[in-house]
Amino acid sequence: MSGKPGKGNPNGRRKYTLDHEFFSEGSLLSCYWAGFIAADGCIVRTNGQNSVKIKLSQKDSGHLEQFLQDAGSNSPVKSSTDGYCYICVGSRQWMSDLEALGITPRKTLTLEPPVGLSREQSLAFIAGLIDGDGCISFDHYTYGGPDSPITEYPTIDLCGTEPVMVWVKDFMDKNIPASVQAGVGRYKSGLSRWKASGNRALRIKEQLKDLDLPLMSRKWDRIEFAKRAVS
């Protein structure tokens, strides 16, 4: 893949490295990034070009740098004038491997869940979905009167297509169940949502830690502050 002009290249173009087999490996790392692309990436096919594009807030540029490093690429993270940063990586092999996981162009309302993943691979993929299209917030409760301390319960909130949210729900109900199983609710613009709260959110975080994934710290570190409140 070529990029900006560089020294030592007779064509005046700098050559960038890339592990084209990254998503072929089925590693937990590649499953996580596939989930992130499924949520927050864009598959572009124009003029014979096959590219993965991810655009994030400038404050998350480090996450894009981590992705490029994990994918064996030395291409740069670029900045736009509207306060965002982005990468655009071309690879036919990536397109084929991501399509096998249900990730295709114009996927916002059509994304299907991946098939054939192990328990750990599925959990890594879901972690990527949460980092891309999920949020972690807190519900506040007061017991015993107005002078009682406020208890915070962390909540993982994820939105996506109904088939993917049903897949996430079924996986979590089987592997990290709650005492009361919540259904998949309607969100907006044809999308659905799934939520996990309280101790279940903590147990999800603990199991993700065992997978050693490059989770977005600004999201997941917030759960640590609620441990004493819900233990």
Phi and psi in degrees as GROMACS dihedral restraints (atoms count N, CA, C in turn):
[ dihedral_restraints ]
;  ai    aj    ak    al  type     phi  dphi    fc
    3     4     5     6     1  -105.7    20    10
    4     5     6     7     1   160.0    20    10
    6     7     8     9     1  -144.7    20    10
    7     8     9    10     1  -131.1    20    10
    9    10    11    12     1   -68.8    20    10
   10    11    12    13     1   156.7    20    10
   12    13    14    15     1   -57.1    20    10
   13    14    15    16     1   141.4    20    10
   15    16    17    18     1  -144.5    20    10
   16    17    18    19     1   159.8    20    10
   18    19    20    21     1   -71.5    20    10
   19    20    21    22     1   149.3    20    10
   21    22    23    24     1    83.4    20    10
   22    23    24    25     1     1.3    20    10
   24    25    26    27     1  -110.1    20    10
   25    26    27    28     1   116.9    20    10
   27    28    29    30     1   -61.6    20    10
   28    29    30    31     1   -21.2    20    10
   30    31    32    33     1   -90.0    20    10
   31    32    33    34     1     0.5    20    10
   33    34    35    36     1    71.2    20    10
   34    35    36    37     1    17.7    20    10
   36    37    38    39     1  -123.9    20    10
   37    38    39    40     1   136.9    20    10
   39    40    41    42     1   -83.6    20    10
   40    41    42    43     1   136.8    20    10
   42    43    44    45     1   -92.9    20    10
   43    44    45    46     1   131.0    20    10
   45    46    47    48     1  -106.0    20    10
   46    47    48    49     1   146.6    20    10
   48    49    50    51     1   -87.0    20    10
   49    50    51    52     1   158.5    20    10
   51    52    53    54     1  -165.2    20    10
   52    53    54    55     1   136.2    20    10
   54    55    56    57     1   -85.7    20    10
   55    56    57    58     1    95.8    20    10
   57    58    59    60     1   -68.0    20    10
   58    59    60    61     1   -16.9    20    10
   60    61    62    63     1   -94.9    20    10
   61    62    63    64     1     8.0    20    10
   63    64    65    66     1   -54.6    20    10
   64    65    66    67     1   -46.8    20    10
   66    67    68    69     1   -86.2    20    10
   67    68    69    70     1    -2.1    20    10
   69    70    71    72     1   -83.2    20    10
   70    71    72    73     1   -20.4    20    10
   72    73    74    75     1   -72.1    20    10
   73    74    75    76     1   -30.8    20    10
   75    76    77    78     1    70.8    20    10
   76    77    78    79     1    21.6    20    10
   78    79    80    81     1   -71.2    20    10
   79    80    81    82     1   162.2    20    10
   81    82    83    84     1   -62.3    20    10
   82    83    84    85     1   -34.4    20    10
   84    85    86    87     1   -64.7    20    10
   85    86    87    88     1   -45.6    20    10
   87    88    89    90     1   -70.1    20    10
   88    89    90    91     1   -32.2    20    10
   90    91    92    93     1   -66.3    20    10
   91    92    93    94     1   -38.9    20    10
   93    94    95    96     1   -61.3    20    10
   94    95    96    97     1   -48.3    20    10
   96    97    98    99     1   -69.9    20    10
   97    98    99   100     1   -29.6    20    10
   99   100   101   102     1   -64.8    20    10
  100   101   102   103     1   -41.2    20    10
  102   103   104   105     1   -63.6    20    10
  103   104   105   106     1   -38.3    20    10
  105   106   107   108     1   -65.4    20    10
  106   107   108   109     1   -42.4    20    10
  108   109   110   111     1   -66.0    20    10
  109   110   111   112     1   -38.9    20    10
  111   112   113   114     1   -58.4    20    10
  112   113   114   115     1   -35.0    20    10
  114   115   116   117     1   -87.3    20    10
  115   116   117   118     1   -47.0    20    10
  117   118   119   120     1  -124.3    20    10
  118   119   120   121     1     9.2    20    10
  120   121   122   123     1  -106.4    20    10
  121   122   123   124     1   177.3    20    10
  123   124   125   126     1  -139.6    20    10
  124   125   126   127     1   128.6    20    10
  126   127   128   129     1   -94.7    20    10
  127   128   129   130     1   121.8    20    10
  129   130   131   132     1  -117.1    20    10
  130   131   132   133     1   126.8    20    10
  132   133   134   135     1  -129.8    20    10
  133   134   135   136     1   100.2    20    10
  135   136   137   138     1  -139.5    20    10
  136   137   138   139     1   137.3    20    10
  138   139   140   141     1    52.3    20    10
  139   140   141   142     1    39.3    20    10
  141   142   143   144     1    79.1    20    10
  142   143   144   145     1     1.9    20    10
  144   145   146   147     1   -94.3    20    10
  145   146   147   148     1   140.9    20    10
  147   148   149   150     1  -120.7    20    10
  148   149   150   151     1   113.5    20    10
  150   151   152   153     1  -137.6    20    10
  151   152   153   154     1   152.1    20    10
  153   154   155   156     1  -107.3    20    10
  154   155   156   157     1   124.1    20    10
  156   157   158   159     1  -119.7    20    10
  157   158   159   160     1   133.0    20    10
  159   160   161   162     1  -129.1    20    10
  160   161   162   163     1   128.8    20    10
  162   163   164   165     1  -124.4    20    10
  163   164   165   166     1   123.8    20    10
  165   166   167   168     1  -130.5    20    10
  166   167   168   169     1   167.9    20    10
  168   169   170   171     1   -60.8    20    10
  169   170   171   172     1   148.7    20    10
  171   172   173   174     1   -56.5    20    10
  172   173   174   175     1   -30.0    20    10
  174   175   176   177     1   -67.2    20    10
  175   176   177   178     1   -15.8    20    10
  177   178   179   180     1  -105.4    20    10
  178   179   180   181     1    20.8    20    10
  180   181   182   183     1   -60.2    20    10
  181   182   183   184     1   -32.6    20    10
  183   184   185   186     1   -62.3    20    10
  184   185   186   187     1   -29.6    20    10
  186   187   188   189     1   -70.6    20    10
  187   188   189   190     1   -37.7    20    10
  189   190   191   192     1   -67.7    20    10
  190   191   192   193     1   -37.9    20    10
  192   193   194   195     1   -62.4    20    10
  193   194   195   196     1   -38.5    20    10
  195   196   197   198     1   -64.5    20    10
  196   197   198   199     1   -40.8    20    10
  198   199   200   201     1   -61.0    20    10
  199   200   201   202     1   -47.8    20    10
  201   202   203   204     1   -60.7    20    10
  202   203   204   205     1   -40.2    20    10
  204   205   206   207     1   -63.9    20    10
  205   206   207   208     1   -46.1    20    10
  207   208   209   210     1   -64.0    20    10
  208   209   210   211     1   -32.5    20    10
  210   211   212   213     1   -88.9    20    10
  211   212   213   214     1     9.3    20    10
  213   214   215   216     1    70.6    20    10
  214   215   216   217     1    30.1    20    10
  216   217   218   219     1  -113.9    20    10
  217   218   219   220     1   141.1    20    10
  219   220   221   222     1  -106.7    20    10
  220   221   222   223     1    15.3    20    10
  222   223   224   225     1   -71.9    20    10
  223   224   225   226     1   155.2    20    10
  225   226   227   228     1   -86.6    20    10
  226   227   228   229     1   158.4    20    10
  228   229   230   231     1   -84.8    20    10
  229   230   231   232     1   127.0    20    10
  231   232   233   234     1   -99.5    20    10
  232   233   234   235     1   153.8    20    10
  234   235   236   237     1  -111.3    20    10
  235   236   237   238     1   144.5    20    10
  237   238   239   240     1  -108.9    20    10
  238   239   240   241     1   167.1    20    10
  240   241   242   243     1   -78.2    20    10
  241   242   243   244     1    -7.1    20    10
  243   244   245   246     1   -99.2    20    10
  244   245   246   247     1    18.3    20    10
  246   247   248   249     1    85.8    20    10
  247   248   249   250     1    14.0    20    10
  249   250   251   252     1  -112.8    20    10
  250   251   252   253     1   164.7    20    10
  252   253   254   255     1  -127.1    20    10
  253   254   255   256     1   158.1    20    10
  255   256   257   258     1  -156.6    20    10
  256   257   258   259     1   161.7    20    10
  258   259   260   261     1  -132.6    20    10
  259   260   261   262     1   152.9    20    10
  261   262   263   264     1  -139.6    20    10
  262   263   264   265     1   111.5    20    10
  264   265   266   267     1  -119.2    20    10
  265   266   267   268     1   126.9    20    10
  267   268   269   270     1  -101.3    20    10
  268   269   270   271     1   129.7    20    10
  270   271   272   273     1  -166.4    20    10
  271   272   273   274     1   118.9    20    10
  273   274   275   276     1   -64.5    20    10
  274   275   276   277     1   -36.6    20    10
  276   277   278   279     1   -64.9    20    10
  277   278   279   280     1   -40.4    20    10
  279   280   281   282     1   -59.1    20    10
  280   281   282   283     1   -44.4    20    10
  282   283   284   285     1   -58.6    20    10
  283   284   285   286     1   -43.0    20    10
  285   286   287   288     1   -65.8    20    10
  286   287   288   289     1   -45.0    20    10
  288   289   290   291     1   -69.6    20    10
  289   290   291   292     1   -39.2    20    10
  291   292   293   294     1   -69.7    20    10
  292   293   294   295     1   -36.4    20    10
  294   295   296   297     1   -62.9    20    10
  295   296   297   298     1   -34.0    20    10
  297   298   299   300     1   -65.3    20    10
  298   299   300   301     1   -20.8    20    10
  300   301   302   303     1   -96.8    20    10
  301   302   303   304     1    10.4    20    10
  303   304   305   306     1    87.2    20    10
  304   305   306   307     1     7.4    20    10
  306   307   308   309     1   -98.2    20    10
  307   308   309   310     1   109.2    20    10
  309   310   311   312     1  -130.8    20    10
  310   311   312   313     1   170.3    20    10
  312   313   314   315     1   -60.9    20    10
  313   314   315   316     1   151.8    20    10
  315   316   317   318     1    52.3    20    10
  316   317   318   319     1    49.7    20    10
  318   319   320   321     1   -90.4    20    10
  319   320   321   322     1    -5.3    20    10
  321   322   323   324     1   -50.7    20    10
  322   323   324   325     1   -45.3    20    10
  324   325   326   327     1  -108.4    20    10
  325   326   327   328     1     5.9    20    10
  327   328   329   330     1  -125.0    20    10
  328   329   330   331     1    -2.5    20    10
  330   331   332   333     1   -57.8    20    10
  331   332   333   334     1   131.4    20    10
  333   334   335   336     1  -107.3    20    10
  334   335   336   337     1   154.0    20    10
  336   337   338   339     1   -69.2    20    10
  337   338   339   340     1   153.6    20    10
  339   340   341   342     1   -70.1    20    10
  340   341   342   343     1   156.9    20    10
  342   343   344   345     1  -124.4    20    10
  343   344   345   346     1   153.7    20    10
  345   346   347   348     1    79.3    20    10
  346   347   348   349     1    13.6    20    10
  348   349   350   351     1   -89.0    20    10
  349   350   351   352     1   148.0    20    10
  351   352   353   354     1   -74.3    20    10
  352   353   354   355     1   175.6    20    10
  354   355   356   357     1   -59.0    20    10
  355   356   357   358     1   -47.5    20    10
  357   358   359   360     1   -68.0    20    10
  358   359   360   361     1   -39.5    20    10
  360   361   362   363     1   -63.6    20    10
  361   362   363   364     1   -40.9    20    10
  363   364   365   366     1   -64.0    20    10
  364   365   366   367     1   -42.9    20    10
  366   367   368   369     1   -63.9    20    10
  367   368   369   370     1   -39.7    20    10
  369   370   371   372     1   -64.6    20    10
  370   371   372   373     1   -41.6    20    10
  372   373   374   375     1   -62.0    20    10
  373   374   375   376     1   -43.6    20    10
  375   376   377   378     1   -64.3    20    10
  376   377   378   379     1   -37.9    20    10
  378   379   380   381     1   -59.4    20    10
  379   380   381   382     1   -40.7    20    10
  381   382   383   384     1   -64.6    20    10
  382   383   384   385     1   -39.9    20    10
  384   385   386   387     1   -59.1    20    10
  385   386   387   388     1   -45.1    20    10
  387   388   389   390     1   -64.9    20    10
  388   389   390   391     1   -42.2    20    10
  390   391   392   393     1   -65.9    20    10
  391   392   393   394     1   -28.3    20    10
  393   394   395   396     1   -86.5    20    10
  394   395   396   397     1   -49.4    20    10
  396   397   398   399     1  -123.8    20    10
  397   398   399   400     1    15.5    20    10
  399   400   401   402     1  -113.0    20    10
  400   401   402   403     1   171.4    20    10
  402   403   404   405     1  -142.9    20    10
  403   404   405   406     1   156.7    20    10
  405   406   407   408     1  -121.0    20    10
  406   407   408   409     1   118.7    20    10
  408   409   410   411     1  -130.8    20    10
  409   410   411   412     1  -171.7    20    10
  411   412   413   414     1  -134.4    20    10
  412   413   414   415     1   136.2    20    10
  414   415   416   417     1   -96.0    20    10
  415   416   417   418     1   138.3    20    10
  417   418   419   420     1  -112.6    20    10
  418   419   420   421     1   132.5    20    10
  420   421   422   423     1  -132.8    20    10
  421   422   423   424     1   147.1    20    10
  423   424   425   426     1  -124.2    20    10
  424   425   426   427     1   125.3    20    10
  426   427   428   429     1  -115.5    20    10
  427   428   429   430     1   138.9    20    10
  429   430   431   432     1    90.5    20    10
  430   431   432   433     1    12.5    20    10
  432   433   434   435     1   116.2    20    10
  433   434   435   436     1   169.5    20    10
  435   436   437   438     1   -65.6    20    10
  436   437   438   439     1   -22.6    20    10
  438   439   440   441     1   -90.4    20    10
  439   440   441   442     1    -1.4    20    10
  441   442   443   444     1   -76.1    20    10
  442   443   444   445     1   152.9    20    10
  444   445   446   447     1   -64.9    20    10
  445   446   447   448     1   151.1    20    10
  447   448   449   450     1   -85.1    20    10
  448   449   450   451     1   131.5    20    10
  450   451   452   453     1  -102.2    20    10
  451   452   453   454     1   132.4    20    10
  453   454   455   456     1  -105.2    20    10
  454   455   456   457     1   131.2    20    10
  456   457   458   459     1  -116.3    20    10
  457   458   459   460     1   118.3    20    10
  459   460   461   462     1   -68.6    20    10
  460   461   462   463     1   145.8    20    10
  462   463   464   465     1  -132.3    20    10
  463   464   465   466     1   127.8    20    10
  465   466   467   468     1   -95.8    20    10
  466   467   468   469     1   122.5    20    10
  468   469   470   471     1  -122.7    20    10
  469   470   471   472     1   121.2    20    10
  471   472   473   474     1  -128.0    20    10
  472   473   474   475     1   136.8    20    10
  474   475   476   477     1  -121.5    20    10
  475   476   477   478     1   155.0    20    10
  477   478   479   480     1   174.4    20    10
  478   479   480   481     1  -168.7    20    10
  480   481   482   483     1   -67.4    20    10
  481   482   483   484     1   154.4    20    10
  483   484   485   486     1   -59.3    20    10
  484   485   486   487     1   -44.5    20    10
  486   487   488   489     1   -59.0    20    10
  487   488   489   490     1   -38.4    20    10
  489   490   491   492     1   -71.6    20    10
  490   491   492   493     1   -41.2    20    10
  492   493   494   495     1   -65.9    20    10
  493   494   495   496     1   -36.5    20    10
  495   496   497   498     1   -65.6    20    10
  496   497   498   499     1   -39.1    20    10
  498   499   500   501     1   -63.0    20    10
  499   500   501   502     1   -44.0    20    10
  501   502   503   504     1   -62.1    20    10
  502   503   504   505     1   -46.5    20    10
  504   505   506   507     1   -58.2    20    10
  505   506   507   508     1   -49.5    20    10
  507   508   509   510     1   -61.8    20    10
  508   509   510   511     1   -40.8    20    10
  510   511   512   513     1   -63.3    20    10
  511   512   513   514     1   -48.1    20    10
  513   514   515   516     1   -67.8    20    10
  514   515   516   517     1   -38.7    20    10
  516   517   518   519     1   -62.0    20    10
  517   518   519   520     1   -31.9    20    10
  519   520   521   522     1   -82.9    20    10
  520   521   522   523     1   -39.7    20    10
  522   523   524   525     1  -103.2    20    10
  523   524   525   526     1   -31.2    20    10
  525   526   527   528     1  -136.4    20    10
  526   527   528   529     1    69.5    20    10
  528   529   530   531     1   -72.4    20    10
  529   530   531   532     1   158.6    20    10
  531   532   533   534     1  -110.3    20    10
  532   533   534   535     1   160.8    20    10
  534   535   536   537     1   -63.6    20    10
  535   536   537   538     1   -32.6    20    10
  537   538   539   540     1  -123.4    20    10
  538   539   540   541     1   116.8    20    10
  540   541   542   543     1   -81.0    20    10
  541   542   543   544     1   118.9    20    10
  543   544   545   546     1   -87.2    20    10
  544   545   546   547     1   149.2    20    10
  546   547   548   549     1   -86.8    20    10
  547   548   549   550     1  -178.8    20    10
  549   550   551   552     1   -90.1    20    10
  550   551   552   553     1   126.0    20    10
  552   553   554   555     1  -102.7    20    10
  553   554   555   556     1   167.7    20    10
  555   556   557   558     1   -79.6    20    10
  556   557   558   559     1   144.7    20    10
  558   559   560   561     1  -112.5    20    10
  559   560   561   562     1   -98.2    20    10
  561   562   563   564     1  -158.6    20    10
  562   563   564   565     1   160.3    20    10
  564   565   566   567     1    52.8    20    10
  565   566   567   568     1    39.3    20    10
  567   568   569   570     1    80.5    20    10
  568   569   570   571     1     7.7    20    10
  570   571   572   573     1  -100.6    20    10
  571   572   573   574     1   165.0    20    10
  573   574   575   576     1  -122.1    20    10
  574   575   576   577     1   171.3    20    10
  576   577   578   579     1  -140.4    20    10
  577   578   579   580     1   153.0    20    10
  579   580   581   582     1  -133.6    20    10
  580   581   582   583     1   142.7    20    10
  582   583   584   585     1  -132.7    20    10
  583   584   585   586     1   149.7    20    10
  585   586   587   588     1  -136.0    20    10
  586   587   588   589     1   132.0    20    10
  588   589   590   591     1  -127.8    20    10
  589   590   591   592     1   164.6    20    10
  591   592   593   594     1    60.2    20    10
  592   593   594   595     1  -134.5    20    10
  594   595   596   597     1   -62.8    20    10
  595   596   597   598     1   -28.2    20    10
  597   598   599   600     1   -65.3    20    10
  598   599   600   601     1   -40.8    20    10
  600   601   602   603     1   -61.1    20    10
  601   602   603   604     1   -39.4    20    10
  603   604   605   606     1   -65.7    20    10
  604   605   606   607     1   -41.1    20    10
  606   607   608   609     1   -67.8    20    10
  607   608   609   610     1   -34.9    20    10
  609   610   611   612     1   -62.4    20    10
  610   611   612   613     1   -45.9    20    10
  612   613   614   615     1   -61.1    20    10
  613   614   615   616     1   -42.6    20    10
  615   616   617   618     1   -63.7    20    10
  616   617   618   619     1   -40.2    20    10
  618   619   620   621     1   -70.2    20    10
  619   620   621   622     1   -33.2    20    10
  621   622   623   624     1   -67.4    20    10
  622   623   624   625     1   -34.5    20    10
  624   625   626   627     1   -60.1    20    10
  625   626   627   628     1   -33.6    20    10
  627   628   629   630     1   -70.0    20    10
  628   629   630   631     1   -17.4    20    10
  630   631   632   633     1   -88.2    20    10
  631   632   633   634     1   -10.1    20    10
  633   634   635   636     1    55.8    20    10
  634   635   636   637     1    57.0    20    10
  636   637   638   639     1  -101.4    20    10
  637   638   639   640     1   156.6    20    10
  639   640   641   642     1   -81.9    20    10
  640   641   642   643     1    60.3    20    10
  642   643   644   645     1   -61.5    20    10
  643   644   645   646     1   149.6    20    10
  645   646   647   648     1   -71.8    20    10
  646   647   648   649     1   110.4    20    10
  648   649   650   651     1   -63.4    20    10
  649   650   651   652     1   -33.2    20    10
  651   652   653   654     1   -64.7    20    10
  652   653   654   655     1   -19.9    20    10
  654   655   656   657     1   -91.3    20    10
  655   656   657   658     1   -58.2    20    10
  657   658   659   660     1   -74.5    20    10
  658   659   660   661     1   -28.0    20    10
  660   661   662   663     1   -64.6    20    10
  661   662   663   664     1   -22.8    20    10
  663   664   665   666     1   -64.3    20    10
  664   665   666   667     1   -31.0    20    10
  666   667   668   669     1   -64.2    20    10
  667   668   669   670     1   -32.2    20    10
  669   670   671   672     1   -58.8    20    10
  670   671   672   673     1   -33.9    20    10
  672   673   674   675     1   -71.9    20    10
  673   674   675   676     1   -15.1    20    10
  675   676   677   678     1  -100.1    20    10
  676   677   678   679     1     0.2    20    10
  678   679   680   681     1   -59.0    20    10
  679   680   681   682     1   -45.3    20    10
  681   682   683   684     1   -67.5    20    10
  682   683   684   685     1   -27.9    20    10
  684   685   686   687     1   -72.8    20    10
  685   686   687   688     1   -29.5    20    10
  687   688   689   690     1  -114.1    20    10
  688   689   690   691     1    -1.9    20    10
